[in-house]
Amino acid sequence: MTEADRVGAAVDANWECEIEFLRGLVTRRSTLGDEALVQRFVAAELGALRLAVDTWEIDAASLANLPGYGPVEWSFAGRPNVGARWSGAGGGRSLVLQGHIDVVPATPEHHWTRDPWGAEVAEGRMWGRGAADMKAGVAAMVYAIRALRDAGVRLRGDVSLVTVIEEECTGNGALSALARGYTGDAAIIPEPFGDQALEAQVGVLWARITVRGRGGHAERASEVQNAIAKAARVIDAVGELEAAANRAERHPAFEGEVHPLNYNVGVVRGGDWPSTVPEECVLEVRLGTYPGEHLPDVQARFRSELTERVRDDPWLAEHPPEVTFYAFQADGFAIARDAPIMQALAGVHRDLTDGELDYLSFTGTTDARFFNLFYDTPATCYGPLGGNLHAPDEWVDLESVRRVTKVLAATAMEWCGVSEPAPSGGRAPR
């Protein structure tokens, strides 16, 4: 039996344990601010692999001047990152396997047909918030390393396993991990892209638009200005700007996309009493940008064009909406298909699936941008098949998780190189 065969057999032997680990991840809620419980669970699993576990909280002051930092309005206290490094025998290339453990809210939970935190297994899937995005990928990368160790494989290059917070809102968790030294010669993030490799992604900005009105009692509503009603015109203008952005010249990686740039009005807050005309309405909007666009220029353009679009409303012409930006300040990027890590992944995928690797230009963002743009580390995403991401009844296909676990383990062997077998017990030394 070859080393690769032994590793695949180890994945199969550990499969029920991997499912239970994934179940433990999903049943531990990890929305923004509540990541500590699941990170302790991850740290315990890495400790069981006999790895020295590194747990730390993000230091905002040390990151604030780094490229890619997302300015926040909340605290990092009690919300750790977790990392561990499996040292190689020497002479090989290093690899980072990184995943995020934060998830978006499951609300409204009454729209789910299954418990969003129940990790129910049915129809070959696991159901629950974060099951696909991206706790299944975290399980795959951890159990890929477990399979290598259990099969007695000693890599020559180092492998870092890192789980981070805030991928869904800033990326500051990934930035903190890189600043702490979790870099390598390449990185793979097992996002749920259905066995596709990421070759490009858009940039993402979060905008907050404050629309002012002139409040008053509802009995004189015709004499004042309803901020929510005025915000409706602003929402229309955001849609007009989105349409214009998608008609403009495209980045080559997104030529085949029908609608690559999405401007999503994700939050509306306005009013506090049915019989009061609201004085203010706040919109929070997610904007997409192409790789290579200068984000401050995008911000300035959006602000000025939005103001111009709503000038057809006399009140908004005199009281233009206020636009500020917070959290996501995410640049887009592209990685060449012939980059060495892409070639290594493509070869392993071909060998283990008997199919050619497909490539994805993603109209969202991932933490891979930090590696590629700011830390000279070629990085891609490759992970399992899932559905209903950021929606009710999220699920992940379990057999695809097993397949990705094997691909990650074999790619680590291909990329890092393999040294001599473990000397005893069938397990690699520390």
Backbone hydrogen bonds, N-H to C=O, Kabsch-Sander energy under -0.5 kcal/mol:
donor,donor_aa,acceptor,acceptor_aa,energy
6,R,2,T,-2.4
7,V,3,E,-2.4
8,G,4,A,-2.4
9,A,5,D,-2.4
10,A,6,R,-2.0
11,V,7,V,-2.2
12,D,8,G,-2.0
13,A,9,A,-2.5
14,N,10,A,-1.9
15,W,12,D,-1.2
18,E,14,N,-2.4
19,I,15,W,-2.4
20,E,16,E,-2.0
21,F,17,C,-2.3
22,L,18,E,-2.6
23,R,19,I,-2.6
24,G,20,E,-2.3
25,L,21,F,-1.9
26,V,22,L,-2.4
27,T,23,R,-2.5
28,R,24,G,-0.6
28,R,25,L,-0.5
29,R,27,T,-0.9
34,D,31,T,-2.9
39,Q,35,E,-1.9
40,R,36,A,-2.3
41,F,37,L,-1.6
42,V,38,V,-2.3
43,A,39,Q,-2.7
44,A,40,R,-2.1
45,E,41,F,-1.7
46,L,42,V,-2.5
47,G,43,A,-2.3
48,A,44,A,-1.8
49,L,45,E,-0.7
49,L,46,L,-0.7
50,R,47,G,-1.9
51,L,46,L,-1.5
53,V,51,L,-0.6
54,D,83,G,-3.4
55,T,53,V,-0.5
56,W,81,N,-1.7
60,A,58,I,-0.8
62,S,59,D,-0.6
63,L,59,D,-0.9
63,L,60,A,-0.8
64,A,60,A,-1.8
66,L,63,L,-2.6
69,Y,66,L,-1.7
79,R,76,F,-1.5
81,N,56,W,-3.1
82,V,163,T,-2.4
83,G,54,D,-2.6
84,A,161,L,-1.9
85,R,52,A,-0.5
86,W,159,V,-3.4
87,S,85,R,-0.8
87,S,430,R,-0.5
89,A,155,L,-2.5
90,G,156,R,-2.6
92,G,156,R,-0.8
93,R,415,W,-0.7
95,L,158,D,-2.4
96,V,186,A,-2.0
97,L,95,L,-0.5
97,L,160,S,-3.2
98,Q,96,V,-0.6
98,Q,188,I,-1.5
99,G,162,V,-2.4
101,I,164,V,-2.4
102,D,164,V,-0.7
103,V,30,S,-1.8
111,H,108,P,-2.0
112,W,109,E,-1.6
118,G,115,D,-1.8
120,E,127,W,-0.6
122,A,120,E,-0.6
122,A,125,R,-2.2
125,R,122,A,-1.9
126,M,396,V,-2.1
127,W,120,E,-2.7
128,G,394,E,-2.4
129,R,116,P,-2.8
131,A,128,G,-2.0
134,M,132,A,-0.8
135,K,130,G,-2.5
136,A,131,A,-1.1
138,V,134,M,-1.6
139,A,135,K,-2.4
140,A,136,A,-2.3
141,M,137,G,-2.3
142,V,138,V,-2.2
143,Y,139,A,-2.6
144,A,140,A,-1.5
145,I,141,M,-1.4
146,R,142,V,-2.0
147,A,143,Y,-2.1
148,L,144,A,-1.9
149,R,145,I,-2.4
150,D,146,R,-2.9
151,A,147,A,-2.1
152,G,149,R,-1.3
153,V,148,L,-2.5
155,L,153,V,-0.6
156,R,417,G,-2.4
159,V,86,W,-2.2
160,S,95,L,-2.5
161,L,84,A,-3.1
162,V,97,L,-2.2
162,V,160,S,-0.5
163,T,82,V,-2.9
164,V,99,G,-2.3
169,C,166,E,-0.9
170,T,166,E,-2.4
171,G,166,E,-3.6
173,G,165,I,-0.8
175,L,171,G,-2.2
176,S,172,N,-2.3
177,A,173,G,-2.0
178,L,174,A,-2.3
179,A,175,L,-2.4
180,R,176,S,-1.5
181,G,177,A,-0.5
181,G,178,L,-1.3
182,Y,177,A,-2.4
183,T,181,G,-2.2
185,D,94,S,-0.6
187,A,378,P,-2.0
188,I,96,V,-2.5
189,I,380,T,-2.2
191,E,189,I,-2.4
193,F,191,E,-2.4
194,G,384,P,-2.5
195,D,383,G,-2.9
196,Q,193,F,-0.6
197,A,358,D,-2.6
198,L,381,C,-1.9
199,E,360,L,-3.0
200,A,360,L,-1.3
201,Q,333,F,-2.3
202,V,362,F,-1.6
202,V,364,G,-0.8
203,G,289,T,-2.7
204,V,330,A,-1.7
205,L,287,L,-2.2
206,W,326,Y,-0.6
206,W,328,F,-1.4
207,A,205,L,-0.5
207,A,285,V,-3.2
208,R,324,T,-3.2
209,I,207,A,-0.5
209,I,283,L,-3.1
210,T,208,R,-0.6
210,T,322,E,-2.8
211,V,209,I,-0.6
211,V,281,C,-3.2
212,R,210,T,-0.6
213,G,279,E,-3.4
214,R,225,Q,-2.4
216,G,277,V,-1.0
218,A,275,S,-2.5
220,R,217,H,-1.8
221,A,218,A,-1.7
223,E,220,R,-2.1
224,V,221,A,-1.1
225,Q,214,R,-2.0
227,A,225,Q,-0.6
227,A,278,P,-2.1
230,K,226,N,-2.2
231,A,227,A,-2.1
232,A,228,I,-1.3
233,R,229,A,-0.9
234,V,230,K,-1.5
235,I,231,A,-2.7
236,D,232,A,-2.0
237,A,233,R,-2.1
238,V,234,V,-2.3
239,G,235,I,-2.0
240,E,236,D,-1.9
241,L,237,A,-2.3
242,E,238,V,-2.1
243,A,239,G,-2.2
244,A,240,E,-2.1
245,A,241,L,-2.3
246,N,242,E,-1.8
247,R,243,A,-1.0
248,A,244,A,-1.0
254,F,251,H,-2.3
255,E,252,P,-1.4
257,E,254,F,-1.2
262,N,260,P,-0.7
264,N,262,N,-0.7
264,N,286,R,-2.4
265,V,263,Y,-0.6
266,G,264,N,-1.2
266,G,284,E,-1.9
267,V,284,E,-1.6
269,R,282,V,-2.7
271,G,280,E,-0.9
276,T,273,W,-2.0
277,V,216,G,-3.3
281,C,211,V,-2.1
282,V,269,R,-3.3
283,L,209,I,-2.9
284,E,267,V,-2.2
285,V,207,A,-2.9
286,R,264,N,-2.7
287,L,205,L,-3.0
287,L,285,V,-0.5
289,T,203,G,-2.1
292,G,332,G,-0.6
293,E,290,Y,-1.9
295,L,293,E,-0.7
297,D,294,H,-0.7
298,V,294,H,-1.9
299,Q,295,L,-2.7
300,A,296,P,-2.3
301,R,297,D,-2.5
302,F,298,V,-2.6
303,R,299,Q,-2.4
304,S,300,A,-2.3
305,E,301,R,-2.8
306,L,302,F,-2.5
307,T,303,R,-1.9
308,E,304,S,-2.0
309,R,305,E,-2.3
310,V,306,L,-1.6
311,R,308,E,-1.2
312,D,309,R,-0.6
313,D,310,V,-1.8
317,A,313,D,-2.6
318,E,314,P,-1.5
319,H,315,W,-2.2
322,E,210,T,-2.4
324,T,208,R,-2.4
324,T,322,E,-0.5
326,Y,206,W,-1.8
327,A,71,P,-3.6
328,F,169,C,-0.7
330,A,204,V,-2.7
331,D,329,Q,-0.6
333,F,201,Q,-1.6
335,I,199,E,-2.6
339,A,336,A,-1.6
342,M,339,A,-0.6
343,Q,339,A,-2.3
344,A,340,P,-2.5
345,L,341,I,-2.3
346,A,342,M,-2.6
347,G,343,Q,-2.3
348,V,344,A,-2.0
349,H,345,L,-2.8
350,R,346,A,-2.3
351,D,347,G,-2.2
352,L,348,V,-2.5
353,T,349,H,-2.1
354,D,350,R,-1.8
355,G,349,H,-0.5
358,D,195,D,-0.6
360,L,197,A,-2.6
362,F,200,A,-3.1
362,F,360,L,-0.7
369,R,366,T,-1.3
370,F,367,D,-1.1
371,F,367,D,-0.7
372,N,368,A,-2.0
373,L,369,R,-2.9
374,F,370,F,-1.9
375,Y,370,F,-0.8
375,Y,371,F,-1.0
377,T,371,F,-2.4
380,T,187,A,-1.8
382,Y,189,I,-1.3
387,G,395,W,-2.2
391,A,388,N,-1.6
394,E,391,A,-0.5
395,W,387,G,-2.2
396,V,126,M,-2.0
397,D,385,L,-2.9
398,L,124,G,-2.3
398,L,396,V,-0.6
399,E,124,G,-0.5
401,V,397,D,-1.2
402,R,398,L,-2.0
403,R,399,E,-2.3
404,V,400,S,-2.5
405,T,401,V,-2.3
406,K,402,R,-1.9
407,V,403,R,-2.3
408,L,404,V,-2.9
409,A,405,T,-2.1
410,A,406,K,-2.5
411,T,407,V,-2.5
412,A,408,L,-2.3
413,M,409,A,-1.7
414,E,410,A,-2.4
415,W,411,T,-3.1
416,C,412,A,-2.6
417,G,413,M,-1.6
419,S,154,R,-4.1
422,A,152,G,-1.8
424,S,427,R,-0.5
427,R,424,S,-1.5
428,A,149,R,-0.9
